[in-house]
Amino acid sequence: MRFRKVLTLVTVSIAGAKLNELNRYMNIMSDFGSSALLKKA
C-alpha cells in the first residue's frame, strides 16, 4: 500500500511539472505574439 502512495505522489509531481512547463510555454508564446502585433502596428 505504501508503494502505491509513493507512486501516486511521483505521478502527481511529474504531471505538475509538465503543467508548469506548458504554462510557461504558453506565456512565452503569448508574449511573442503580442510583441509581434505591436511591431506590425
C-alpha positions as a Markdown table, in Angstrom:
| # | Residue | x | y | z |
|---|---|---|---|---|
| 1 | Met | 0.0 | 0.0 | 0.0 |
| 2 | Arg | 2.9 | 2.3 | 0.8 |
| 3 | Phe | 4.5 | 1.8 | -2.6 |
| 4 | Arg | 1.2 | 2.8 | -4.3 |
| 5 | Lys | 1.2 | 6.0 | -2.3 |
| 6 | Val | 4.7 | 6.9 | -3.4 |
| 7 | Leu | 3.9 | 6.1 | -7.0 |
| 8 | Thr | 0.9 | 8.4 | -6.9 |
| 9 | Leu | 3.0 | 11.2 | -5.4 |
| 10 | Val | 5.6 | 10.8 | -8.1 |
| 11 | Thr | 3.0 | 10.8 | -10.8 |
| 12 | Val | 1.3 | 13.9 | -9.4 |
| 13 | Ser | 4.6 | 15.8 | -9.2 |
| 14 | Ile | 5.6 | 14.8 | -12.7 |
| 15 | Ala | 2.2 | 15.9 | -14.0 |
| 16 | Gly | 2.6 | 19.2 | -12.1 |
| 17 | Ala | 6.0 | 19.9 | -13.6 |
| 18 | Lys | 4.6 | 19.2 | -17.1 |
| 19 | Leu | 1.7 | 21.6 | -16.5 |
| 20 | Asn | 4.1 | 24.2 | -15.2 |
| 21 | Glu | 6.2 | 23.9 | -18.3 |
| 22 | Leu | 3.2 | 24.1 | -20.6 |
| 23 | Asn | 2.0 | 27.2 | -18.8 |
| 24 | Arg | 5.4 | 28.8 | -19.2 |
| 25 | Tyr | 5.5 | 27.9 | -22.9 |
| 26 | Met | 2.0 | 29.4 | -23.4 |
| 27 | Asn | 3.1 | 32.6 | -21.6 |
| 28 | Ile | 6.2 | 32.9 | -23.9 |
| 29 | Met | 4.1 | 32.3 | -27.0 |
| 30 | Ser | 1.5 | 35.0 | -25.9 |
| 31 | Asp | 4.3 | 37.4 | -25.2 |
| 32 | Phe | 5.9 | 36.7 | -28.5 |
| 33 | Gly | 2.5 | 37.1 | -30.3 |
| 34 | Ser | 1.7 | 40.4 | -28.6 |
| 35 | Ser | 5.2 | 41.9 | -29.3 |
| 36 | Ala | 4.8 | 40.8 | -33.0 |
| 37 | Leu | 1.4 | 42.5 | -33.1 |
| 38 | Leu | 2.9 | 45.7 | -31.6 |
| 39 | Lys | 5.7 | 45.7 | -34.2 |
| 40 | Lys | 3.1 | 45.5 | -37.0 |
| 41 | Ala | 1.0 | 48.3 | -35.7 |
